[in-house]
Amino acid sequence: MGNRQKQSGQTDYLLLLIVIIVGVTVGNLLSNWITARVALYQTEQALIEFNEQLSTQISTDTTRRQTQRLASNRASTEKTRKQELQIRQQRANTRIGQFLAKSCEEWKATDQRYASRTSQLEMEKACQQYDDYLNTGMVPSGGFR
């Protein structure tokens, strides 16, 4: 009987040793799995935050570039408009410009006085020639009347 108790005690210790080894191994594996999941979650959150910051930065940069482009276009357009107005004024001050302006004004007065279809057509023609000259600098091809 003593031998049997000795074997049973050794079996209990062996079983306890196996249970402890399995428990420690499972605990370590579980701990490693939990640590990996936490690291994965933190990485995902960092990527989401990075993407949001990147999107915000891209949006801000795009808006800033568009604003700069619009400001540049406005400045360029304003400069071009001033140059065009200056050129129109210079053309208006020439002998041809003054002649065409006078012709346009005379046809306007004639149209107001007579209000005929002919006076209206001639007024439109004379004023269009004047406007075309101011815009292009080209002398009307039909000559002057």
Chimera marker file (.cmm) of the C-alpha trace (Angstrom):
<marker_set name="trace">
<marker id="1" x="0.000" y="0.000" z="0.000" r="1" g="1" b="0" radius="0.5"/>
<marker id="2" x="2.782" y="2.401" z="0.670" r="1" g="1" b="0" radius="0.5"/>
<marker id="3" x="4.051" y="1.981" z="-2.829" r="1" g="1" b="0" radius="0.5"/>
<marker id="4" x="0.682" y="2.828" z="-4.233" r="1" g="1" b="0" radius="0.5"/>
<marker id="5" x="0.467" y="6.015" z="-2.186" r="1" g="1" b="0" radius="0.5"/>
<marker id="6" x="3.902" y="6.978" z="-3.372" r="1" g="1" b="0" radius="0.5"/>
<marker id="7" x="2.853" y="6.504" z="-6.988" r="1" g="1" b="0" radius="0.5"/>
<marker id="8" x="-0.372" y="8.422" z="-6.439" r="1" g="1" b="0" radius="0.5"/>
<marker id="9" x="1.573" y="11.321" z="-4.870" r="1" g="1" b="0" radius="0.5"/>
<marker id="10" x="4.008" y="11.381" z="-7.765" r="1" g="1" b="0" radius="0.5"/>
<marker id="11" x="1.093" y="11.290" z="-10.221" r="1" g="1" b="0" radius="0.5"/>
<marker id="12" x="-0.501" y="14.209" z="-8.423" r="1" g="1" b="0" radius="0.5"/>
<marker id="13" x="2.716" y="16.191" z="-8.652" r="1" g="1" b="0" radius="0.5"/>
<marker id="14" x="3.194" y="15.248" z="-12.296" r="1" g="1" b="0" radius="0.5"/>
<marker id="15" x="-0.386" y="16.201" z="-13.076" r="1" g="1" b="0" radius="0.5"/>
<marker id="16" x="0.063" y="19.456" z="-11.157" r="1" g="1" b="0" radius="0.5"/>
<marker id="17" x="3.284" y="20.140" z="-13.096" r="1" g="1" b="0" radius="0.5"/>
<marker id="18" x="1.508" y="19.525" z="-16.428" r="1" g="1" b="0" radius="0.5"/>
<marker id="19" x="-1.410" y="21.766" z="-15.393" r="1" g="1" b="0" radius="0.5"/>
<marker id="20" x="0.997" y="24.533" z="-14.370" r="1" g="1" b="0" radius="0.5"/>
<marker id="21" x="3.012" y="24.227" z="-17.607" r="1" g="1" b="0" radius="0.5"/>
<marker id="22" x="-0.183" y="24.301" z="-19.713" r="1" g="1" b="0" radius="0.5"/>
<marker id="23" x="-1.562" y="27.210" z="-17.669" r="1" g="1" b="0" radius="0.5"/>
<marker id="24" x="1.623" y="29.259" z="-18.022" r="1" g="1" b="0" radius="0.5"/>
<marker id="25" x="1.854" y="28.486" z="-21.750" r="1" g="1" b="0" radius="0.5"/>
<marker id="26" x="-1.808" y="29.381" z="-22.362" r="1" g="1" b="0" radius="0.5"/>
<marker id="27" x="-1.397" y="32.510" z="-20.220" r="1" g="1" b="0" radius="0.5"/>
<marker id="28" x="1.674" y="33.587" z="-22.191" r="1" g="1" b="0" radius="0.5"/>
<marker id="29" x="-0.032" y="32.901" z="-25.519" r="1" g="1" b="0" radius="0.5"/>
<marker id="30" x="-3.136" y="34.781" z="-24.391" r="1" g="1" b="0" radius="0.5"/>
<marker id="31" x="-1.010" y="37.682" z="-23.144" r="1" g="1" b="0" radius="0.5"/>
<marker id="32" x="0.884" y="37.835" z="-26.458" r="1" g="1" b="0" radius="0.5"/>
<marker id="33" x="-2.383" y="37.737" z="-28.426" r="1" g="1" b="0" radius="0.5"/>
<marker id="34" x="-3.913" y="40.541" z="-26.323" r="1" g="1" b="0" radius="0.5"/>
<marker id="35" x="-0.728" y="42.623" z="-26.674" r="1" g="1" b="0" radius="0.5"/>
<marker id="36" x="-0.772" y="42.117" z="-30.457" r="1" g="1" b="0" radius="0.5"/>
<marker id="37" x="-4.453" y="43.149" z="-30.649" r="1" g="1" b="0" radius="0.5"/>
<marker id="38" x="-3.801" y="46.281" z="-28.587" r="1" g="1" b="0" radius="0.5"/>
<marker id="39" x="-0.820" y="47.193" z="-30.799" r="1" g="1" b="0" radius="0.5"/>
<marker id="40" x="-2.938" y="46.625" z="-33.919" r="1" g="1" b="0" radius="0.5"/>
<marker id="41" x="-5.718" y="48.835" z="-32.536" r="1" g="1" b="0" radius="0.5"/>
<marker id="42" x="-3.252" y="51.606" z="-31.653" r="1" g="1" b="0" radius="0.5"/>
<marker id="43" x="-1.679" y="51.382" z="-35.114" r="1" g="1" b="0" radius="0.5"/>
<marker id="44" x="-5.098" y="51.623" z="-36.773" r="1" g="1" b="0" radius="0.5"/>
<marker id="45" x="-5.995" y="54.650" z="-34.650" r="1" g="1" b="0" radius="0.5"/>
<marker id="46" x="-2.682" y="56.326" z="-35.507" r="1" g="1" b="0" radius="0.5"/>
<marker id="47" x="-3.281" y="55.693" z="-39.225" r="1" g="1" b="0" radius="0.5"/>
<marker id="48" x="-6.804" y="57.125" z="-39.005" r="1" g="1" b="0" radius="0.5"/>
<marker id="49" x="-5.487" y="60.229" z="-37.252" r="1" g="1" b="0" radius="0.5"/>
<marker id="50" x="-2.657" y="60.576" z="-39.787" r="1" g="1" b="0" radius="0.5"/>
<marker id="51" x="-5.130" y="60.283" z="-42.699" r="1" g="1" b="0" radius="0.5"/>
<marker id="52" x="-7.376" y="62.941" z="-41.154" r="1" g="1" b="0" radius="0.5"/>
<marker id="53" x="-4.436" y="65.294" z="-40.681" r="1" g="1" b="0" radius="0.5"/>
<marker id="54" x="-3.223" y="64.618" z="-44.207" r="1" g="1" b="0" radius="0.5"/>
<marker id="55" x="-6.703" y="65.258" z="-45.642" r="1" g="1" b="0" radius="0.5"/>
<marker id="56" x="-6.986" y="68.487" z="-43.674" r="1" g="1" b="0" radius="0.5"/>
<marker id="57" x="-3.541" y="69.602" z="-44.843" r="1" g="1" b="0" radius="0.5"/>
<marker id="58" x="-4.323" y="68.769" z="-48.476" r="1" g="1" b="0" radius="0.5"/>
<marker id="59" x="-7.640" y="70.601" z="-48.241" r="1" g="1" b="0" radius="0.5"/>
<marker id="60" x="-5.969" y="73.624" z="-46.654" r="1" g="1" b="0" radius="0.5"/>
<marker id="61" x="-3.204" y="73.656" z="-49.270" r="1" g="1" b="0" radius="0.5"/>
<marker id="62" x="-5.715" y="73.340" z="-52.102" r="1" g="1" b="0" radius="0.5"/>
<marker id="63" x="-7.812" y="76.185" z="-50.720" r="1" g="1" b="0" radius="0.5"/>
<marker id="64" x="-4.725" y="78.352" z="-50.240" r="1" g="1" b="0" radius="0.5"/>
<marker id="65" x="-3.532" y="77.664" z="-53.805" r="1" g="1" b="0" radius="0.5"/>
<marker id="66" x="-6.975" y="78.434" z="-55.226" r="1" g="1" b="0" radius="0.5"/>
<marker id="67" x="-7.108" y="81.683" z="-53.253" r="1" g="1" b="0" radius="0.5"/>
<marker id="68" x="-3.646" y="82.658" z="-54.492" r="1" g="1" b="0" radius="0.5"/>
<marker id="69" x="-4.590" y="81.757" z="-58.072" r="1" g="1" b="0" radius="0.5"/>
<marker id="70" x="-7.787" y="83.816" z="-57.859" r="1" g="1" b="0" radius="0.5"/>
<marker id="71" x="-5.930" y="86.775" z="-56.402" r="1" g="1" b="0" radius="0.5"/>
<marker id="72" x="-3.293" y="86.500" z="-59.103" r="1" g="1" b="0" radius="0.5"/>
<marker id="73" x="-5.966" y="86.226" z="-61.803" r="1" g="1" b="0" radius="0.5"/>
<marker id="74" x="-7.804" y="89.237" z="-60.382" r="1" g="1" b="0" radius="0.5"/>
<marker id="75" x="-4.612" y="91.278" z="-60.312" r="1" g="1" b="0" radius="0.5"/>
<marker id="76" x="-3.759" y="90.184" z="-63.835" r="1" g="1" b="0" radius="0.5"/>
<marker id="77" x="-7.292" y="90.893" z="-65.035" r="1" g="1" b="0" radius="0.5"/>
<marker id="78" x="-7.292" y="94.299" z="-63.371" r="1" g="1" b="0" radius="0.5"/>
<marker id="79" x="-3.926" y="95.156" z="-64.915" r="1" g="1" b="0" radius="0.5"/>
<marker id="80" x="-5.123" y="93.990" z="-68.338" r="1" g="1" b="0" radius="0.5"/>
<marker id="81" x="-8.357" y="95.969" z="-67.961" r="1" g="1" b="0" radius="0.5"/>
<marker id="82" x="-6.438" y="99.121" z="-67.045" r="1" g="1" b="0" radius="0.5"/>
<marker id="83" x="-4.130" y="98.631" z="-70.013" r="1" g="1" b="0" radius="0.5"/>
<marker id="84" x="-7.121" y="98.138" z="-72.326" r="1" g="1" b="0" radius="0.5"/>
<marker id="85" x="-8.794" y="101.268" z="-70.980" r="1" g="1" b="0" radius="0.5"/>
<marker id="86" x="-5.577" y="103.209" z="-71.462" r="1" g="1" b="0" radius="0.5"/>
<marker id="87" x="-5.233" y="101.954" z="-75.038" r="1" g="1" b="0" radius="0.5"/>
<marker id="88" x="-8.891" y="102.793" z="-75.765" r="1" g="1" b="0" radius="0.5"/>
<marker id="89" x="-8.348" y="106.302" z="-74.404" r="1" g="1" b="0" radius="0.5"/>
<marker id="90" x="-5.219" y="106.738" z="-76.528" r="1" g="1" b="0" radius="0.5"/>
<marker id="91" x="-7.136" y="105.604" z="-79.629" r="1" g="1" b="0" radius="0.5"/>
<marker id="92" x="-10.048" y="107.889" z="-78.762" r="1" g="1" b="0" radius="0.5"/>
<marker id="93" x="-7.618" y="110.831" z="-78.655" r="1" g="1" b="0" radius="0.5"/>
<marker id="94" x="-6.266" y="110.186" z="-82.149" r="1" g="1" b="0" radius="0.5"/>
<marker id="95" x="-7.567" y="112.099" z="-85.195" r="1" g="1" b="0" radius="0.5"/>
<marker id="96" x="-9.386" y="108.962" z="-86.450" r="1" g="1" b="0" radius="0.5"/>
<marker id="97" x="-10.882" y="108.284" z="-83.016" r="1" g="1" b="0" radius="0.5"/>
<marker id="98" x="-12.148" y="111.839" z="-82.706" r="1" g="1" b="0" radius="0.5"/>
<marker id="99" x="-13.621" y="111.698" z="-86.222" r="1" g="1" b="0" radius="0.5"/>
<marker id="100" x="-15.434" y="108.411" z="-85.517" r="1" g="1" b="0" radius="0.5"/>
<marker id="101" x="-16.715" y="109.682" z="-82.144" r="1" g="1" b="0" radius="0.5"/>
<marker id="102" x="-18.068" y="112.831" z="-83.805" r="1" g="1" b="0" radius="0.5"/>
<marker id="103" x="-19.730" y="110.739" z="-86.545" r="1" g="1" b="0" radius="0.5"/>
<marker id="104" x="-21.366" y="108.495" z="-83.931" r="1" g="1" b="0" radius="0.5"/>
<marker id="105" x="-22.650" y="111.510" z="-81.952" r="1" g="1" b="0" radius="0.5"/>
<marker id="106" x="-24.000" y="113.206" z="-85.080" r="1" g="1" b="0" radius="0.5"/>
<marker id="107" x="-25.877" y="110.054" z="-86.107" r="1" g="1" b="0" radius="0.5"/>
<marker id="108" x="-27.272" y="109.749" z="-82.564" r="1" g="1" b="0" radius="0.5"/>
<marker id="109" x="-28.584" y="113.317" z="-82.774" r="1" g="1" b="0" radius="0.5"/>
<marker id="110" x="-30.006" y="112.674" z="-86.258" r="1" g="1" b="0" radius="0.5"/>
<marker id="111" x="-31.715" y="109.492" z="-85.056" r="1" g="1" b="0" radius="0.5"/>
<marker id="112" x="-33.257" y="111.329" z="-82.120" r="1" g="1" b="0" radius="0.5"/>
<marker id="113" x="-34.483" y="114.100" z="-84.392" r="1" g="1" b="0" radius="0.5"/>
<marker id="114" x="-35.904" y="111.948" z="-87.231" r="1" g="1" b="0" radius="0.5"/>
<marker id="115" x="-36.346" y="108.515" z="-85.630" r="1" g="1" b="0" radius="0.5"/>
<marker id="116" x="-36.284" y="106.744" z="-88.973" r="1" g="1" b="0" radius="0.5"/>
<marker id="117" x="-35.069" y="103.273" z="-89.758" r="1" g="1" b="0" radius="0.5"/>
<marker id="118" x="-32.279" y="104.703" z="-91.926" r="1" g="1" b="0" radius="0.5"/>
<marker id="119" x="-31.019" y="107.059" z="-89.212" r="1" g="1" b="0" radius="0.5"/>
<marker id="120" x="-31.087" y="104.215" z="-86.681" r="1" g="1" b="0" radius="0.5"/>
<marker id="121" x="-29.083" y="101.907" z="-88.984" r="1" g="1" b="0" radius="0.5"/>
<marker id="122" x="-26.533" y="104.632" z="-89.780" r="1" g="1" b="0" radius="0.5"/>
<marker id="123" x="-26.209" y="105.505" z="-86.092" r="1" g="1" b="0" radius="0.5"/>
<marker id="124" x="-25.596" y="101.838" z="-85.206" r="1" g="1" b="0" radius="0.5"/>
<marker id="125" x="-23.071" y="101.525" z="-88.035" r="1" g="1" b="0" radius="0.5"/>
<marker id="126" x="-21.168" y="104.704" z="-87.087" r="1" g="1" b="0" radius="0.5"/>
<marker id="127" x="-21.103" y="103.862" z="-83.371" r="1" g="1" b="0" radius="0.5"/>
<marker id="128" x="-20.050" y="100.263" z="-84.100" r="1" g="1" b="0" radius="0.5"/>
<marker id="129" x="-17.175" y="101.525" z="-86.269" r="1" g="1" b="0" radius="0.5"/>
<marker id="130" x="-16.074" y="103.810" z="-83.422" r="1" g="1" b="0" radius="0.5"/>
<marker id="131" x="-16.292" y="100.985" z="-80.864" r="1" g="1" b="0" radius="0.5"/>
<marker id="132" x="-14.445" y="98.582" z="-83.189" r="1" g="1" b="0" radius="0.5"/>
<marker id="133" x="-11.682" y="101.161" z="-83.688" r="1" g="1" b="0" radius="0.5"/>
<marker id="134" x="-11.320" y="101.666" z="-79.927" r="1" g="1" b="0" radius="0.5"/>
<marker id="135" x="-11.163" y="97.881" z="-79.367" r="1" g="1" b="0" radius="0.5"/>
<marker id="136" x="-8.881" y="96.880" z="-82.232" r="1" g="1" b="0" radius="0.5"/>
<marker id="137" x="-7.192" y="100.019" z="-83.545" r="1" g="1" b="0" radius="0.5"/>
<marker id="138" x="-8.271" y="98.990" z="-87.042" r="1" g="1" b="0" radius="0.5"/>
<marker id="139" x="-9.616" y="101.695" z="-89.316" r="1" g="1" b="0" radius="0.5"/>
<marker id="140" x="-13.068" y="100.784" z="-90.741" r="1" g="1" b="0" radius="0.5"/>
<marker id="141" x="-12.704" y="99.087" z="-94.116" r="1" g="1" b="0" radius="0.5"/>
<marker id="142" x="-15.543" y="101.005" z="-95.774" r="1" g="1" b="0" radius="0.5"/>
<marker id="143" x="-13.805" y="104.315" z="-95.286" r="1" g="1" b="0" radius="0.5"/>
<marker id="144" x="-15.312" y="107.350" z="-93.584" r="1" g="1" b="0" radius="0.5"/>
<marker id="145" x="-18.570" y="109.089" z="-94.262" r="1" g="1" b="0" radius="0.5"/>
<link id1="1" id2="2" r="1" g="1" b="0" radius="0.2"/>
<link id1="2" id2="3" r="1" g="1" b="0" radius="0.2"/>
<link id1="3" id2="4" r="1" g="1" b="0" radius="0.2"/>
<link id1="4" id2="5" r="1" g="1" b="0" radius="0.2"/>
<link id1="5" id2="6" r="1" g="1" b="0" radius="0.2"/>
<link id1="6" id2="7" r="1" g="1" b="0" radius="0.2"/>
<link id1="7" id2="8" r="1" g="1" b="0" radius="0.2"/>
<link id1="8" id2="9" r="1" g="1" b="0" radius="0.2"/>
<link id1="9" id2="10" r="1" g="1" b="0" radius="0.2"/>
<link id1="10" id2="11" r="1" g="1" b="0" radius="0.2"/>
<link id1="11" id2="12" r="1" g="1" b="0" radius="0.2"/>
<link id1="12" id2="13" r="1" g="1" b="0" radius="0.2"/>
<link id1="13" id2="14" r="1" g="1" b="0" radius="0.2"/>
<link id1="14" id2="15" r="1" g="1" b="0" radius="0.2"/>
<link id1="15" id2="16" r="1" g="1" b="0" radius="0.2"/>
<link id1="16" id2="17" r="1" g="1" b="0" radius="0.2"/>
<link id1="17" id2="18" r="1" g="1" b="0" radius="0.2"/>
<link id1="18" id2="19" r="1" g="1" b="0" radius="0.2"/>
<link id1="19" id2="20" r="1" g="1" b="0" radius="0.2"/>
<link id1="20" id2="21" r="1" g="1" b="0" radius="0.2"/>
<link id1="21" id2="22" r="1" g="1" b="0" radius="0.2"/>
<link id1="22" id2="23" r="1" g="1" b="0" radius="0.2"/>
<link id1="23" id2="24" r="1" g="1" b="0" radius="0.2"/>
<link id1="24" id2="25" r="1" g="1" b="0" radius="0.2"/>
<link id1="25" id2="26" r="1" g="1" b="0" radius="0.2"/>
<link id1="26" id2="27" r="1" g="1" b="0" radius="0.2"/>
<link id1="27" id2="28" r="1" g="1" b="0" radius="0.2"/>
<link id1="28" id2="29" r="1" g="1" b="0" radius="0.2"/>
<link id1="29" id2="30" r="1" g="1" b="0" radius="0.2"/>
<link id1="30" id2="31" r="1" g="1" b="0" radius="0.2"/>
<link id1="31" id2="32" r="1" g="1" b="0" radius="0.2"/>
<link id1="32" id2="33" r="1" g="1" b="0" radius="0.2"/>
<link id1="33" id2="34" r="1" g="1" b="0" radius="0.2"/>
<link id1="34" id2="35" r="1" g="1" b="0" radius="0.2"/>
<link id1="35" id2="36" r="1" g="1" b="0" radius="0.2"/>
<link id1="36" id2="37" r="1" g="1" b="0" radius="0.2"/>
<link id1="37" id2="38" r="1" g="1" b="0" radius="0.2"/>
<link id1="38" id2="39" r="1" g="1" b="0" radius="0.2"/>
<link id1="39" id2="40" r="1" g="1" b="0" radius="0.2"/>
<link id1="40" id2="41" r="1" g="1" b="0" radius="0.2"/>
<link id1="41" id2="42" r="1" g="1" b="0" radius="0.2"/>
<link id1="42" id2="43" r="1" g="1" b="0" radius="0.2"/>
<link id1="43" id2="44" r="1" g="1" b="0" radius="0.2"/>
<link id1="44" id2="45" r="1" g="1" b="0" radius="0.2"/>
<link id1="45" id2="46" r="1" g="1" b="0" radius="0.2"/>
<link id1="46" id2="47" r="1" g="1" b="0" radius="0.2"/>
<link id1="47" id2="48" r="1" g="1" b="0" radius="0.2"/>
<link id1="48" id2="49" r="1" g="1" b="0" radius="0.2"/>
<link id1="49" id2="50" r="1" g="1" b="0" radius="0.2"/>
<link id1="50" id2="51" r="1" g="1" b="0" radius="0.2"/>
<link id1="51" id2="52" r="1" g="1" b="0" radius="0.2"/>
<link id1="52" id2="53" r="1" g="1" b="0" radius="0.2"/>
<link id1="53" id2="54" r="1" g="1" b="0" radius="0.2"/>
<link id1="54" id2="55" r="1" g="1" b="0" radius="0.2"/>
<link id1="55" id2="56" r="1" g="1" b="0" radius="0.2"/>
<link id1="56" id2="57" r="1" g="1" b="0" radius="0.2"/>
<link id1="57" id2="58" r="1" g="1" b="0" radius="0.2"/>
<link id1="58" id2="59" r="1" g="1" b="0" radius="0.2"/>
<link id1="59" id2="60" r="1" g="1" b="0" radius="0.2"/>
<link id1="60" id2="61" r="1" g="1" b="0" radius="0.2"/>
<link id1="61" id2="62" r="1" g="1" b="0" radius="0.2"/>
<link id1="62" id2="63" r="1" g="1" b="0" radius="0.2"/>
<link id1="63" id2="64" r="1" g="1" b="0" radius="0.2"/>
<link id1="64" id2="65" r="1" g="1" b="0" radius="0.2"/>
<link id1="65" id2="66" r="1" g="1" b="0" radius="0.2"/>
<link id1="66" id2="67" r="1" g="1" b="0" radius="0.2"/>
<link id1="67" id2="68" r="1" g="1" b="0" radius="0.2"/>
<link id1="68" id2="69" r="1" g="1" b="0" radius="0.2"/>
<link id1="69" id2="70" r="1" g="1" b="0" radius="0.2"/>
<link id1="70" id2="71" r="1" g="1" b="0" radius="0.2"/>
<link id1="71" id2="72" r="1" g="1" b="0" radius="0.2"/>
<link id1="72" id2="73" r="1" g="1" b="0" radius="0.2"/>
<link id1="73" id2="74" r="1" g="1" b="0" radius="0.2"/>
<link id1="74" id2="75" r="1" g="1" b="0" radius="0.2"/>
<link id1="75" id2="76" r="1" g="1" b="0" radius="0.2"/>
<link id1="76" id2="77" r="1" g="1" b="0" radius="0.2"/>
<link id1="77" id2="78" r="1" g="1" b="0" radius="0.2"/>
<link id1="78" id2="79" r="1" g="1" b="0" radius="0.2"/>
<link id1="79" id2="80" r="1" g="1" b="0" radius="0.2"/>
<link id1="80" id2="81" r="1" g="1" b="0" radius="0.2"/>
<link id1="81" id2="82" r="1" g="1" b="0" radius="0.2"/>
<link id1="82" id2="83" r="1" g="1" b="0" radius="0.2"/>
<link id1="83" id2="84" r="1" g="1" b="0" radius="0.2"/>
<link id1="84" id2="85" r="1" g="1" b="0" radius="0.2"/>
<link id1="85" id2="86" r="1" g="1" b="0" radius="0.2"/>
<link id1="86" id2="87" r="1" g="1" b="0" radius="0.2"/>
<link id1="87" id2="88" r="1" g="1" b="0" radius="0.2"/>
<link id1="88" id2="89" r="1" g="1" b="0" radius="0.2"/>
<link id1="89" id2="90" r="1" g="1" b="0" radius="0.2"/>
<link id1="90" id2="91" r="1" g="1" b="0" radius="0.2"/>
<link id1="91" id2="92" r="1" g="1" b="0" radius="0.2"/>
<link id1="92" id2="93" r="1" g="1" b="0" radius="0.2"/>
<link id1="93" id2="94" r="1" g="1" b="0" radius="0.2"/>
<link id1="94" id2="95" r="1" g="1" b="0" radius="0.2"/>
<link id1="95" id2="96" r="1" g="1" b="0" radius="0.2"/>
<link id1="96" id2="97" r="1" g="1" b="0" radius="0.2"/>
<link id1="97" id2="98" r="1" g="1" b="0" radius="0.2"/>
<link id1="98" id2="99" r="1" g="1" b="0" radius="0.2"/>
<link id1="99" id2="100" r="1" g="1" b="0" radius="0.2"/>
<link id1="100" id2="101" r="1" g="1" b="0" radius="0.2"/>
<link id1="101" id2="102" r="1" g="1" b="0" radius="0.2"/>
<link id1="102" id2="103" r="1" g="1" b="0" radius="0.2"/>
<link id1="103" id2="104" r="1" g="1" b="0" radius="0.2"/>
<link id1="104" id2="105" r="1" g="1" b="0" radius="0.2"/>
<link id1="105" id2="106" r="1" g="1" b="0" radius="0.2"/>
<link id1="106" id2="107" r="1" g="1" b="0" radius="0.2"/>
<link id1="107" id2="108" r="1" g="1" b="0" radius="0.2"/>
<link id1="108" id2="109" r="1" g="1" b="0" radius="0.2"/>
<link id1="109" id2="110" r="1" g="1" b="0" radius="0.2"/>
<link id1="110" id2="111" r="1" g="1" b="0" radius="0.2"/>
<link id1="111" id2="112" r="1" g="1" b="0" radius="0.2"/>
<link id1="112" id2="113" r="1" g="1" b="0" radius="0.2"/>
<link id1="113" id2="114" r="1" g="1" b="0" radius="0.2"/>
<link id1="114" id2="115" r="1" g="1" b="0" radius="0.2"/>
<link id1="115" id2="116" r="1" g="1" b="0" radius="0.2"/>
<link id1="116" id2="117" r="1" g="1" b="0" radius="0.2"/>
<link id1="117" id2="118" r="1" g="1" b="0" radius="0.2"/>
<link id1="118" id2="119" r="1" g="1" b="0" radius="0.2"/>
<link id1="119" id2="120" r="1" g="1" b="0" radius="0.2"/>
<link id1="120" id2="121" r="1" g="1" b="0" radius="0.2"/>
<link id1="121" id2="122" r="1" g="1" b="0" radius="0.2"/>
<link id1="122" id2="123" r="1" g="1" b="0" radius="0.2"/>
<link id1="123" id2="124" r="1" g="1" b="0" radius="0.2"/>
<link id1="124" id2="125" r="1" g="1" b="0" radius="0.2"/>
<link id1="125" id2="126" r="1" g="1" b="0" radius="0.2"/>
<link id1="126" id2="127" r="1" g="1" b="0" radius="0.2"/>
<link id1="127" id2="128" r="1" g="1" b="0" radius="0.2"/>
<link id1="128" id2="129" r="1" g="1" b="0" radius="0.2"/>
<link id1="129" id2="130" r="1" g="1" b="0" radius="0.2"/>
<link id1="130" id2="131" r="1" g="1" b="0" radius="0.2"/>
<link id1="131" id2="132" r="1" g="1" b="0" radius="0.2"/>
<link id1="132" id2="133" r="1" g="1" b="0" radius="0.2"/>
<link id1="133" id2="134" r="1" g="1" b="0" radius="0.2"/>
<link id1="134" id2="135" r="1" g="1" b="0" radius="0.2"/>
<link id1="135" id2="136" r="1" g="1" b="0" radius="0.2"/>
<link id1="136" id2="137" r="1" g="1" b="0" radius="0.2"/>
<link id1="137" id2="138" r="1" g="1" b="0" radius="0.2"/>
<link id1="138" id2="139" r="1" g="1" b="0" radius="0.2"/>
<link id1="139" id2="140" r="1" g="1" b="0" radius="0.2"/>
<link id1="140" id2="141" r="1" g="1" b="0" radius="0.2"/>
<link id1="141" id2="142" r="1" g="1" b="0" radius="0.2"/>
<link id1="142" id2="143" r="1" g="1" b="0" radius="0.2"/>
<link id1="143" id2="144" r="1" g="1" b="0" radius="0.2"/>
<link id1="144" id2="145" r="1" g="1" b="0" radius="0.2"/>
</marker_set>
